[in-house]
Amino acid sequence: DSILFFKSWFSSPKQMGTLFPSSSKTGTKIARLIQDPKNVLVVEVGAGTGQVTEKILEEGVIPANFATVEYDKHFCDELTKKFPSLSNILNIDAAEMLKH
């Protein structure tokens, strides 16, 4: 995951929203904030390498109620491979979300 992150960062540093990828520990802390995961809609903006995505799914969010938004096509391709149960991986600029 880190190799993909830094490869994307070096090729397009101005498009990255962070200097470092999220850790598994950070993902766990974020996912634990979700109340009633079976009955909530979740939109993750800037899914990156999927560290937070993984923890959100582990927390029990239903894949049909979960969308990820990621601008970088390489990250989207990896997210699609890593999380085949997610059908809402959007390869768009977050500023364009309301149009979808």
PERARA-V65033 format. One record per residue. RES is the residue in one letter. SS is DSSP state (h for helix, s for strand, l for the rest). Layout:
((RES:SS) (RES:SS))
This chain:
((D:l) (S:h) (I:h) (L:h) (F:h) (F:h) (K:h) (S:h) (W:h) (F:h) (S:h) (S:l) (P:h) (K:h) (Q:h) (M:l) (G:l) (T:l) (L:l) (F:l) (P:l) (S:l) (S:l) (S:h) (K:h) (T:h) (G:h) (T:h) (K:h) (I:h) (A:h) (R:l) (L:l) (I:l) (Q:l) (D:l) (P:h) (K:h) (N:h) (V:l) (L:l) (V:s) (V:s) (E:s) (V:s) (G:l) (A:l) (G:l) (T:l) (G:l) (Q:h) (V:h) (T:h) (E:h) (K:h) (I:h) (L:h) (E:h) (E:l) (G:l) (V:l) (I:l) (P:h) (A:h) (N:h) (F:s) (A:s) (T:s) (V:s) (E:l) (Y:l) (D:l) (K:h) (H:h) (F:h) (C:h) (D:h) (E:h) (L:h) (T:h) (K:h) (K:h) (F:l) (P:l) (S:l) (L:l) (S:l) (N:l) (I:s) (L:s) (N:l) (I:l) (D:l) (A:h) (A:h) (E:h) (M:h) (L:h) (K:h) (H:l))
